[in-house]
Amino acid sequence: MRIISNIAKQYGIPDKKLLHNIAELGNTGSVSSALVYAQNAKKFKEGDLVAMTVFGGGYSTGACLISIG
């Protein structure tokens, strides 16, 4: 959570816009983004843009942008 909080702070992203489930499910690796998306799907509405990012040990990262509609 420290990494996510620091990045959000640097880019001025409010905490209410961040979704995570690490306290609930622990570190589930790259599937975390799909799990969080599924757990919160009802919160998104048409026209929303959802950015999902994952990062792991070493240099493993991933990102995508989903347009709800």
PDB file of N, CA, C and O in Angstrom:
ATOM      1  N   MET A   1       0.808  -1.198   0.000  1.00  0.00           N
ATOM      2  CA  MET A   1       0.000   0.000   0.000  1.00  0.00           C
ATOM      3  C   MET A   1       0.851   1.263   0.000  1.00  0.00           C
ATOM      4  O   MET A   1       0.409   2.305  -0.484  1.00  0.00           O
ATOM      5  N   ARG A   2       2.055   1.186   0.531  1.00  0.00           N
ATOM      6  CA  ARG A   2       2.922   2.373   0.536  1.00  0.00           C
ATOM      7  C   ARG A   2       3.213   2.862  -0.868  1.00  0.00           C
ATOM      8  O   ARG A   2       3.174   4.065  -1.130  1.00  0.00           O
ATOM      9  N   ILE A   3       3.504   1.942  -1.772  1.00  0.00           N
ATOM     10  CA  ILE A   3       3.833   2.335  -3.148  1.00  0.00           C
ATOM     11  C   ILE A   3       2.632   3.007  -3.788  1.00  0.00           C
ATOM     12  O   ILE A   3       2.767   4.067  -4.399  1.00  0.00           O
ATOM     13  N   ILE A   4       1.463   2.405  -3.657  1.00  0.00           N
ATOM     14  CA  ILE A   4       0.240   2.962  -4.258  1.00  0.00           C
ATOM     15  C   ILE A   4      -0.057   4.340  -3.671  1.00  0.00           C
ATOM     16  O   ILE A   4      -0.369   5.273  -4.411  1.00  0.00           O
ATOM     17  N   SER A   5       0.034   4.473  -2.371  1.00  0.00           N
ATOM     18  CA  SER A   5      -0.241   5.751  -1.716  1.00  0.00           C
ATOM     19  C   SER A   5       0.726   6.837  -2.167  1.00  0.00           C
ATOM     20  O   SER A   5       0.319   7.974  -2.403  1.00  0.00           O
ATOM     21  N   ASN A   6       2.003   6.492  -2.286  1.00  0.00           N
ATOM     22  CA  ASN A   6       2.996   7.478  -2.715  1.00  0.00           C
ATOM     23  C   ASN A   6       2.771   7.920  -4.160  1.00  0.00           C
ATOM     24  O   ASN A   6       2.884   9.107  -4.466  1.00  0.00           O
ATOM     25  N   ILE A   7       2.460   6.992  -5.037  1.00  0.00           N
ATOM     26  CA  ILE A   7       2.200   7.345  -6.440  1.00  0.00           C
ATOM     27  C   ILE A   7       0.962   8.226  -6.535  1.00  0.00           C
ATOM     28  O   ILE A   7       0.969   9.234  -7.241  1.00  0.00           O
ATOM     29  N   ALA A   8      -0.095   7.854  -5.834  1.00  0.00           N
ATOM     30  CA  ALA A   8      -1.328   8.648  -5.850  1.00  0.00           C
ATOM     31  C   ALA A   8      -1.061  10.065  -5.353  1.00  0.00           C
ATOM     32  O   ALA A   8      -1.563  11.034  -5.923  1.00  0.00           O
ATOM     33  N   LYS A   9      -0.273  10.181  -4.296  1.00  0.00           N
ATOM     34  CA  LYS A   9       0.051  11.502  -3.745  1.00  0.00           C
ATOM     35  C   LYS A   9       0.831  12.337  -4.764  1.00  0.00           C
ATOM     36  O   LYS A   9       0.553  13.523  -4.939  1.00  0.00           O
ATOM     37  N   GLN A  10       1.798  11.725  -5.428  1.00  0.00           N
ATOM     38  CA  GLN A  10       2.615  12.447  -6.417  1.00  0.00           C
ATOM     39  C   GLN A  10       1.766  12.961  -7.582  1.00  0.00           C
ATOM     40  O   GLN A  10       2.043  14.031  -8.124  1.00  0.00           O
ATOM     41  N   TYR A  11       0.744  12.212  -7.965  1.00  0.00           N
ATOM     42  CA  TYR A  11      -0.092  12.599  -9.105  1.00  0.00           C
ATOM     43  C   TYR A  11      -1.393  13.289  -8.698  1.00  0.00           C
ATOM     44  O   TYR A  11      -2.225  13.601  -9.550  1.00  0.00           O
ATOM     45  N   GLY A  12      -1.567  13.523  -7.410  1.00  0.00           N
ATOM     46  CA  GLY A  12      -2.748  14.229  -6.932  1.00  0.00           C
ATOM     47  C   GLY A  12      -4.036  13.439  -7.061  1.00  0.00           C
ATOM     48  O   GLY A  12      -5.104  14.020  -7.250  1.00  0.00           O
ATOM     49  N   ILE A  13      -3.947  12.129  -6.962  1.00  0.00           N
ATOM     50  CA  ILE A  13      -5.132  11.267  -7.056  1.00  0.00           C
ATOM     51  C   ILE A  13      -5.697  11.075  -5.652  1.00  0.00           C
ATOM     52  O   ILE A  13      -4.993  10.590  -4.765  1.00  0.00           O
ATOM     53  N   PRO A  14      -6.974  11.453  -5.437  1.00  0.00           N
ATOM     54  CA  PRO A  14      -7.554  11.304  -4.102  1.00  0.00           C
ATOM     55  C   PRO A  14      -7.727   9.822  -3.719  1.00  0.00           C
ATOM     56  O   PRO A  14      -7.983   8.971  -4.571  1.00  0.00           O
ATOM     57  N   ASP A  15      -7.581   9.545  -2.432  1.00  0.00           N
ATOM     58  CA  ASP A  15      -7.708   8.170  -1.932  1.00  0.00           C
ATOM     59  C   ASP A  15      -9.034   7.519  -2.320  1.00  0.00           C
ATOM     60  O   ASP A  15      -9.085   6.310  -2.542  1.00  0.00           O
ATOM     61  N   LYS A  16     -10.105   8.308  -2.402  1.00  0.00           N
ATOM     62  CA  LYS A  16     -11.423   7.733  -2.712  1.00  0.00           C
ATOM     63  C   LYS A  16     -11.490   7.153  -4.129  1.00  0.00           C
ATOM     64  O   LYS A  16     -12.410   6.400  -4.448  1.00  0.00           O
ATOM     65  N   LYS A  17     -10.524   7.500  -4.970  1.00  0.00           N
ATOM     66  CA  LYS A  17     -10.494   6.979  -6.338  1.00  0.00           C
ATOM     67  C   LYS A  17      -9.671   5.700  -6.459  1.00  0.00           C
ATOM     68  O   LYS A  17      -9.636   5.094  -7.530  1.00  0.00           O
ATOM     69  N   LEU A  18      -9.013   5.282  -5.388  1.00  0.00           N
ATOM     70  CA  LEU A  18      -8.192   4.077  -5.399  1.00  0.00           C
ATOM     71  C   LEU A  18      -8.978   2.902  -4.849  1.00  0.00           C
ATOM     72  O   LEU A  18      -9.644   3.012  -3.820  1.00  0.00           O
ATOM     73  N   LEU A  19      -8.895   1.789  -5.535  1.00  0.00           N
ATOM     74  CA  LEU A  19      -9.543   0.566  -5.066  1.00  0.00           C
ATOM     75  C   LEU A  19      -8.465  -0.486  -4.826  1.00  0.00           C
ATOM     76  O   LEU A  19      -7.538  -0.622  -5.624  1.00  0.00           O
ATOM     77  N   HIS A  20      -8.583  -1.217  -3.746  1.00  0.00           N
ATOM     78  CA  HIS A  20      -7.631  -2.286  -3.448  1.00  0.00           C
ATOM     79  C   HIS A  20      -8.303  -3.296  -2.537  1.00  0.00           C
ATOM     80  O   HIS A  20      -9.313  -3.000  -1.899  1.00  0.00           O
ATOM     81  N   ASN A  21      -7.737  -4.486  -2.483  1.00  0.00           N
ATOM     82  CA  ASN A  21      -8.295  -5.536  -1.637  1.00  0.00           C
ATOM     83  C   ASN A  21      -7.215  -6.303  -0.879  1.00  0.00           C
ATOM     84  O   ASN A  21      -7.443  -7.429  -0.436  1.00  0.00           O
ATOM     85  N   ILE A  22      -6.054  -5.701  -0.732  1.00  0.00           N
ATOM     86  CA  ILE A  22      -4.943  -6.407  -0.098  1.00  0.00           C
ATOM     87  C   ILE A  22      -5.233  -6.753   1.368  1.00  0.00           C
ATOM     88  O   ILE A  22      -4.812  -7.806   1.847  1.00  0.00           O
ATOM     89  N   ALA A  23      -5.943  -5.882   2.077  1.00  0.00           N
ATOM     90  CA  ALA A  23      -6.275  -6.174   3.480  1.00  0.00           C
ATOM     91  C   ALA A  23      -7.255  -7.344   3.573  1.00  0.00           C
ATOM     92  O   ALA A  23      -7.247  -8.102   4.542  1.00  0.00           O
ATOM     93  N   GLU A  24      -8.083  -7.473   2.566  1.00  0.00           N
ATOM     94  CA  GLU A  24      -9.114  -8.513   2.543  1.00  0.00           C
ATOM     95  C   GLU A  24      -8.571  -9.858   2.026  1.00  0.00           C
ATOM     96  O   GLU A  24      -8.858 -10.905   2.607  1.00  0.00           O
ATOM     97  N   LEU A  25      -7.792  -9.830   0.940  1.00  0.00           N
ATOM     98  CA  LEU A  25      -7.350 -11.059   0.283  1.00  0.00           C
ATOM     99  C   LEU A  25      -5.853 -11.320   0.356  1.00  0.00           C
ATOM    100  O   LEU A  25      -5.399 -12.410   0.007  1.00  0.00           O
ATOM    101  N   GLY A  26      -5.077 -10.333   0.805  1.00  0.00           N
ATOM    102  CA  GLY A  26      -3.632 -10.489   0.809  1.00  0.00           C
ATOM    103  C   GLY A  26      -3.062 -10.226  -0.571  1.00  0.00           C
ATOM    104  O   GLY A  26      -3.757  -9.699  -1.441  1.00  0.00           O
ATOM    105  N   ASN A  27      -1.825 -10.582  -0.777  1.00  0.00           N
ATOM    106  CA  ASN A  27      -1.162 -10.360  -2.060  1.00  0.00           C
ATOM    107  C   ASN A  27      -1.542 -11.481  -3.020  1.00  0.00           C
ATOM    108  O   ASN A  27      -1.060 -12.607  -2.893  1.00  0.00           O
ATOM    109  N   THR A  28      -2.401 -11.171  -3.975  1.00  0.00           N
ATOM    110  CA  THR A  28      -2.846 -12.167  -4.944  1.00  0.00           C
ATOM    111  C   THR A  28      -2.132 -12.012  -6.282  1.00  0.00           C
ATOM    112  O   THR A  28      -2.546 -12.608  -7.276  1.00  0.00           O
ATOM    113  N   GLY A  29      -1.077 -11.225  -6.316  1.00  0.00           N
ATOM    114  CA  GLY A  29      -0.288 -11.072  -7.531  1.00  0.00           C
ATOM    115  C   GLY A  29      -1.017 -10.304  -8.613  1.00  0.00           C
ATOM    116  O   GLY A  29      -1.838  -9.434  -8.322  1.00  0.00           O
ATOM    117  N   SER A  30      -0.720 -10.623  -9.858  1.00  0.00           N
ATOM    118  CA  SER A  30      -1.262  -9.860 -10.978  1.00  0.00           C
ATOM    119  C   SER A  30      -2.772  -9.995 -11.128  1.00  0.00           C
ATOM    120  O   SER A  30      -3.394  -9.148 -11.770  1.00  0.00           O
ATOM    121  N   VAL A  31      -3.370 -11.016 -10.566  1.00  0.00           N
ATOM    122  CA  VAL A  31      -4.826 -11.161 -10.654  1.00  0.00           C
ATOM    123  C   VAL A  31      -5.552 -10.165  -9.744  1.00  0.00           C
ATOM    124  O   VAL A  31      -6.776 -10.043  -9.806  1.00  0.00           O
ATOM    125  N   SER A  32      -4.805  -9.461  -8.908  1.00  0.00           N
ATOM    126  CA  SER A  32      -5.412  -8.478  -8.002  1.00  0.00           C
ATOM    127  C   SER A  32      -6.281  -7.474  -8.743  1.00  0.00           C
ATOM    128  O   SER A  32      -7.373  -7.140  -8.284  1.00  0.00           O
ATOM    129  N   SER A  33      -5.804  -6.988  -9.889  1.00  0.00           N
ATOM    130  CA  SER A  33      -6.564  -5.974 -10.624  1.00  0.00           C
ATOM    131  C   SER A  33      -7.904  -6.520 -11.095  1.00  0.00           C
ATOM    132  O   SER A  33      -8.918  -5.829 -10.998  1.00  0.00           O
ATOM    133  N   ALA A  34      -7.925  -7.739 -11.598  1.00  0.00           N
ATOM    134  CA  ALA A  34      -9.184  -8.345 -12.049  1.00  0.00           C
ATOM    135  C   ALA A  34     -10.131  -8.594 -10.879  1.00  0.00           C
ATOM    136  O   ALA A  34     -11.340  -8.398 -11.006  1.00  0.00           O
ATOM    137  N   LEU A  35      -9.594  -9.018  -9.757  1.00  0.00           N
ATOM    138  CA  LEU A  35     -10.423  -9.258  -8.575  1.00  0.00           C
ATOM    139  C   LEU A  35     -11.041  -7.963  -8.053  1.00  0.00           C
ATOM    140  O   LEU A  35     -12.232  -7.921  -7.746  1.00  0.00           O
ATOM    141  N   VAL A  36     -10.236  -6.909  -7.953  1.00  0.00           N
ATOM    142  CA  VAL A  36     -10.746  -5.617  -7.479  1.00  0.00           C
ATOM    143  C   VAL A  36     -11.809  -5.090  -8.440  1.00  0.00           C
ATOM    144  O   VAL A  36     -12.840  -4.572  -8.011  1.00  0.00           O
ATOM    145  N   TYR A  37     -11.556  -5.223  -9.730  1.00  0.00           N
ATOM    146  CA  TYR A  37     -12.532  -4.765 -10.740  1.00  0.00           C
ATOM    147  C   TYR A  37     -13.854  -5.514 -10.561  1.00  0.00           C
ATOM    148  O   TYR A  37     -14.917  -4.895 -10.534  1.00  0.00           O
ATOM    149  N   ALA A  38     -13.794  -6.827 -10.441  1.00  0.00           N
ATOM    150  CA  ALA A  38     -15.014  -7.630 -10.276  1.00  0.00           C
ATOM    151  C   ALA A  38     -15.739  -7.287  -8.972  1.00  0.00           C
ATOM    152  O   ALA A  38     -16.969  -7.224  -8.946  1.00  0.00           O
ATOM    153  N   GLN A  39     -14.990  -7.067  -7.899  1.00  0.00           N
ATOM    154  CA  GLN A  39     -15.600  -6.741  -6.613  1.00  0.00           C
ATOM    155  C   GLN A  39     -16.288  -5.378  -6.621  1.00  0.00           C
ATOM    156  O   GLN A  39     -17.180  -5.138  -5.807  1.00  0.00           O
ATOM    157  N   ASN A  40     -15.895  -4.493  -7.513  1.00  0.00           N
ATOM    158  CA  ASN A  40     -16.410  -3.120  -7.533  1.00  0.00           C
ATOM    159  C   ASN A  40     -17.142  -2.763  -8.817  1.00  0.00           C
ATOM    160  O   ASN A  40     -17.421  -1.586  -9.048  1.00  0.00           O
ATOM    161  N   ALA A  41     -17.457  -3.725  -9.650  1.00  0.00           N
ATOM    162  CA  ALA A  41     -18.054  -3.474 -10.969  1.00  0.00           C
ATOM    163  C   ALA A  41     -19.313  -2.614 -10.897  1.00  0.00           C
ATOM    164  O   ALA A  41     -19.564  -1.816 -11.800  1.00  0.00           O
ATOM    165  N   LYS A  42     -20.094  -2.762  -9.855  1.00  0.00           N
ATOM    166  CA  LYS A  42     -21.346  -1.995  -9.737  1.00  0.00           C
ATOM    167  C   LYS A  42     -21.110  -0.512  -9.468  1.00  0.00           C
ATOM    168  O   LYS A  42     -22.029   0.292  -9.627  1.00  0.00           O
ATOM    169  N   LYS A  43     -19.912  -0.138  -9.068  1.00  0.00           N
ATOM    170  CA  LYS A  43     -19.593   1.267  -8.796  1.00  0.00           C
ATOM    171  C   LYS A  43     -19.336   2.056 -10.067  1.00  0.00           C
ATOM    172  O   LYS A  43     -19.453   3.281 -10.072  1.00  0.00           O
ATOM    173  N   PHE A  44     -18.986   1.361 -11.152  1.00  0.00           N
ATOM    174  CA  PHE A  44     -18.650   2.035 -12.402  1.00  0.00           C
ATOM    175  C   PHE A  44     -19.906   2.311 -13.204  1.00  0.00           C
ATOM    176  O   PHE A  44     -20.850   1.522 -13.191  1.00  0.00           O
ATOM    177  N   LYS A  45     -19.910   3.443 -13.907  1.00  0.00           N
ATOM    178  CA  LYS A  45     -21.068   3.797 -14.725  1.00  0.00           C
ATOM    179  C   LYS A  45     -20.612   4.118 -16.142  1.00  0.00           C
ATOM    180  O   LYS A  45     -19.424   4.320 -16.390  1.00  0.00           O
ATOM    181  N   GLU A  46     -21.544   4.163 -17.048  1.00  0.00           N
ATOM    182  CA  GLU A  46     -21.230   4.437 -18.441  1.00  0.00           C
ATOM    183  C   GLU A  46     -20.455   5.748 -18.566  1.00  0.00           C
ATOM    184  O   GLU A  46     -20.811   6.756 -17.954  1.00  0.00           O
ATOM    185  N   GLY A  47     -19.406   5.717 -19.356  1.00  0.00           N
ATOM    186  CA  GLY A  47     -18.573   6.890 -19.559  1.00  0.00           C
ATOM    187  C   GLY A  47     -17.339   6.940 -18.658  1.00  0.00           C
ATOM    188  O   GLY A  47     -16.428   7.732 -18.899  1.00  0.00           O
ATOM    189  N   ASP A  48     -17.307   6.100 -17.623  1.00  0.00           N
ATOM    190  CA  ASP A  48     -16.141   6.063 -16.735  1.00  0.00           C
ATOM    191  C   ASP A  48     -14.931   5.483 -17.455  1.00  0.00           C
ATOM    192  O   ASP A  48     -15.067   4.623 -18.326  1.00  0.00           O
ATOM    193  N   LEU A  49     -13.766   5.953 -17.089  1.00  0.00           N
ATOM    194  CA  LEU A  49     -12.504   5.357 -17.510  1.00  0.00           C
ATOM    195  C   LEU A  49     -11.870   4.725 -16.282  1.00  0.00           C
ATOM    196  O   LEU A  49     -11.718   5.378 -15.249  1.00  0.00           O
ATOM    197  N   VAL A  50     -11.506   3.476 -16.392  1.00  0.00           N
ATOM    198  CA  VAL A  50     -10.905   2.760 -15.270  1.00  0.00           C
ATOM    199  C   VAL A  50      -9.480   2.374 -15.654  1.00  0.00           C
ATOM    200  O   VAL A  50      -9.271   1.627 -16.610  1.00  0.00           O
ATOM    201  N   ALA A  51      -8.512   2.878 -14.917  1.00  0.00           N
ATOM    202  CA  ALA A  51      -7.105   2.527 -15.129  1.00  0.00           C
ATOM    203  C   ALA A  51      -6.741   1.431 -14.142  1.00  0.00           C
ATOM    204  O   ALA A  51      -6.978   1.562 -12.942  1.00  0.00           O
ATOM    205  N   MET A  52      -6.166   0.351 -14.650  1.00  0.00           N
ATOM    206  CA  MET A  52      -5.744  -0.749 -13.785  1.00  0.00           C
ATOM    207  C   MET A  52      -4.253  -0.968 -13.984  1.00  0.00           C
ATOM    208  O   MET A  52      -3.766  -1.038 -15.113  1.00  0.00           O
ATOM    209  N   THR A  53      -3.543  -1.072 -12.883  1.00  0.00           N
ATOM    210  CA  THR A  53      -2.109  -1.335 -12.946  1.00  0.00           C
ATOM    211  C   THR A  53      -1.745  -2.443 -11.974  1.00  0.00           C
ATOM    212  O   THR A  53      -2.389  -2.617 -10.939  1.00  0.00           O
ATOM    213  N   VAL A  54      -0.721  -3.176 -12.314  1.00  0.00           N
ATOM    214  CA  VAL A  54      -0.180  -4.215 -11.424  1.00  0.00           C
ATOM    215  C   VAL A  54       1.343  -4.108 -11.469  1.00  0.00           C
ATOM    216  O   VAL A  54       1.920  -3.688 -12.472  1.00  0.00           O
ATOM    217  N   PHE A  55       1.966  -4.488 -10.389  1.00  0.00           N
ATOM    218  CA  PHE A  55       3.426  -4.542 -10.370  1.00  0.00           C
ATOM    219  C   PHE A  55       3.835  -5.620  -9.401  1.00  0.00           C
ATOM    220  O   PHE A  55       3.137  -5.907  -8.429  1.00  0.00           O
ATOM    221  N   GLY A  56       4.971  -6.210  -9.679  1.00  0.00           N
ATOM    222  CA  GLY A  56       5.438  -7.305  -8.839  1.00  0.00           C
ATOM    223  C   GLY A  56       6.934  -7.218  -8.641  1.00  0.00           C
ATOM    224  O   GLY A  56       7.565  -6.194  -8.904  1.00  0.00           O
ATOM    225  N   GLY A  57       7.477  -8.313  -8.173  1.00  0.00           N
ATOM    226  CA  GLY A  57       8.905  -8.368  -7.928  1.00  0.00           C
ATOM    227  C   GLY A  57       9.698  -8.178  -9.206  1.00  0.00           C
ATOM    228  O   GLY A  57       9.236  -8.518 -10.295  1.00  0.00           O
ATOM    229  N   GLY A  58      10.866  -7.645  -9.066  1.00  0.00           N
ATOM    230  CA  GLY A  58      11.703  -7.408 -10.247  1.00  0.00           C
ATOM    231  C   GLY A  58      11.105  -6.314 -11.110  1.00  0.00           C
ATOM    232  O   GLY A  58      10.742  -5.246 -10.616  1.00  0.00           O
ATOM    233  N   TYR A  59      11.009  -6.582 -12.382  1.00  0.00           N
ATOM    234  CA  TYR A  59      10.507  -5.587 -13.324  1.00  0.00           C
ATOM    235  C   TYR A  59       9.153  -5.965 -13.907  1.00  0.00           C
ATOM    236  O   TYR A  59       8.799  -5.468 -14.977  1.00  0.00           O
ATOM    237  N   SER A  60       8.398  -6.808 -13.259  1.00  0.00           N
ATOM    238  CA  SER A  60       7.100  -7.225 -13.810  1.00  0.00           C
ATOM    239  C   SER A  60       6.038  -6.165 -13.517  1.00  0.00           C
ATOM    240  O   SER A  60       5.791  -5.816 -12.363  1.00  0.00           O
ATOM    241  N   THR A  61       5.422  -5.667 -14.574  1.00  0.00           N
ATOM    242  CA  THR A  61       4.373  -4.669 -14.448  1.00  0.00           C
ATOM    243  C   THR A  61       3.344  -4.880 -15.548  1.00  0.00           C
ATOM    244  O   THR A  61       3.598  -5.583 -16.526  1.00  0.00           O
ATOM    245  N   GLY A  62       2.199  -4.275 -15.381  1.00  0.00           N
ATOM    246  CA  GLY A  62       1.178  -4.303 -16.409  1.00  0.00           C
ATOM    247  C   GLY A  62       0.196  -3.176 -16.160  1.00  0.00           C
ATOM    248  O   GLY A  62       0.059  -2.689 -15.038  1.00  0.00           O
ATOM    249  N   ALA A  63      -0.482  -2.769 -17.215  1.00  0.00           N
ATOM    250  CA  ALA A  63      -1.466  -1.687 -17.086  1.00  0.00           C
ATOM    251  C   ALA A  63      -2.457  -1.757 -18.238  1.00  0.00           C
ATOM    252  O   ALA A  63      -2.133  -2.231 -19.327  1.00  0.00           O
ATOM    253  N   CYS A  64      -3.665  -1.279 -17.984  1.00  0.00           N
ATOM    254  CA  CYS A  64      -4.659  -1.152 -19.051  1.00  0.00           C
ATOM    255  C   CYS A  64      -5.658  -0.060 -18.670  1.00  0.00           C
ATOM    256  O   CYS A  64      -5.786   0.314 -17.504  1.00  0.00           O
ATOM    257  N   LEU A  65      -6.351   0.433 -19.672  1.00  0.00           N
ATOM    258  CA  LEU A  65      -7.377   1.458 -19.474  1.00  0.00           C
ATOM    259  C   LEU A  65      -8.670   0.908 -20.060  1.00  0.00           C
ATOM    260  O   LEU A  65      -8.715   0.510 -21.224  1.00  0.00           O
ATOM    261  N   ILE A  66      -9.715   0.888 -19.249  1.00  0.00           N
ATOM    262  CA  ILE A  66     -11.006   0.343 -19.671  1.00  0.00           C
ATOM    263  C   ILE A  66     -12.012   1.482 -19.740  1.00  0.00           C
ATOM    264  O   ILE A  66     -12.144   2.266 -18.800  1.00  0.00           O
ATOM    265  N   SER A  67     -12.713   1.564 -20.853  1.00  0.00           N
ATOM    266  CA  SER A  67     -13.786   2.542 -21.027  1.00  0.00           C
ATOM    267  C   SER A  67     -15.111   1.828 -20.773  1.00  0.00           C
ATOM    268  O   SER A  67     -15.454   0.878 -21.478  1.00  0.00           O
ATOM    269  N   ILE A  68     -15.850   2.282 -19.772  1.00  0.00           N
ATOM    270  CA  ILE A  68     -17.122   1.666 -19.422  1.00  0.00           C
ATOM    271  C   ILE A  68     -18.197   2.203 -20.360  1.00  0.00           C
ATOM    272  O   ILE A  68     -18.363   3.415 -20.496  1.00  0.00           O
ATOM    273  N   GLY A  69     -18.906   1.319 -20.987  1.00  0.00           N
ATOM    274  CA  GLY A  69     -19.943   1.803 -21.893  1.00  0.00           C
ATOM    275  C   GLY A  69     -20.622   0.773 -22.614  1.00  0.00           C
ATOM    276  O   GLY A  69     -21.517   1.062 -23.409  1.00  0.00           O
TER     277      GLY A  69
END
